[in-house]
Amino acid sequence: MKILQVQRTTRSETRFSSTMGCLQCRVTTIRKLLFGIIPVQTLHKYRETYYGEIKDTNQCSLNR
């Protein structure tokens, strides 16, 4: 049994960009887990655009 694990999860979120407006995108989160259950730290959070570019989620906000 490993003490620390790294897990990647993808889910759909609604984001708002000032240039494009409201958009639905898939956001991937990479987290470090303790015993595979308890999340300890979020290592990286990114989204993939329609054109295949990888962008950080700080460029879009969750609200308007």
C-alpha positions as CSV (number, residue, x, y, z in Angstrom):
1,M,0.0,0.0,0.0
2,K,1.4,3.4,-1.0
3,I,1.3,6.3,1.3
4,L,1.2,9.0,-1.3
5,Q,-0.4,8.7,-4.7
6,V,-0.9,11.1,-7.7
7,Q,-4.3,11.0,-9.3
8,R,-5.6,12.8,-12.4
9,T,-9.3,13.5,-12.7
10,T,-11.2,15.2,-15.5
11,R,-14.7,16.8,-15.2
12,S,-16.8,19.3,-17.1
13,E,-17.0,22.8,-15.7
14,T,-18.6,26.0,-16.8
15,R,-16.1,28.8,-17.2
16,F,-16.4,32.5,-18.2
17,S,-13.9,34.3,-20.4
18,S,-14.2,38.0,-21.2
19,T,-13.4,37.4,-24.8
20,M,-15.5,34.3,-25.5
21,G,-18.2,34.6,-22.8
22,C,-19.6,31.5,-21.0
23,L,-18.1,28.2,-22.2
24,Q,-18.3,24.6,-21.1
25,C,-14.9,22.9,-21.0
26,R,-13.2,19.8,-19.6
27,V,-10.9,20.6,-16.6
28,T,-8.2,18.2,-15.6
29,T,-6.9,18.3,-12.0
30,I,-3.8,16.6,-10.8
31,R,-3.8,15.9,-7.0
32,K,-1.6,14.3,-4.5
33,L,-3.6,11.9,-2.2
34,L,-2.7,10.4,1.2
35,F,-3.5,6.7,1.3
36,G,-5.4,7.1,-2.0
37,I,-8.4,8.8,-0.2
38,I,-7.5,12.1,1.4
39,P,-6.5,15.0,-0.9
40,V,-3.4,16.7,0.3
41,Q,-2.4,19.1,-2.4
42,T,-3.5,20.2,-5.9
43,L,-0.4,20.0,-8.1
44,H,-1.8,21.4,-11.3
45,K,-5.2,22.3,-12.8
46,Y,-5.6,22.9,-16.6
47,R,-8.1,22.8,-19.4
48,E,-7.8,21.8,-23.1
49,T,-9.2,24.2,-25.7
50,Y,-11.2,23.4,-28.8
51,Y,-8.0,23.6,-30.9
52,G,-6.0,21.3,-28.6
53,E,-4.1,23.9,-26.7
54,I,-3.4,23.4,-23.0
55,K,-4.2,26.4,-20.9
56,D,-4.0,27.1,-17.2
57,T,-7.4,27.6,-15.4
58,N,-6.3,30.9,-14.0
59,Q,-7.0,32.5,-17.3
60,C,-10.8,32.0,-17.0
61,S,-12.9,32.6,-13.9
62,L,-15.8,30.4,-12.6
63,N,-18.2,33.4,-12.4
64,R,-19.2,36.3,-14.5
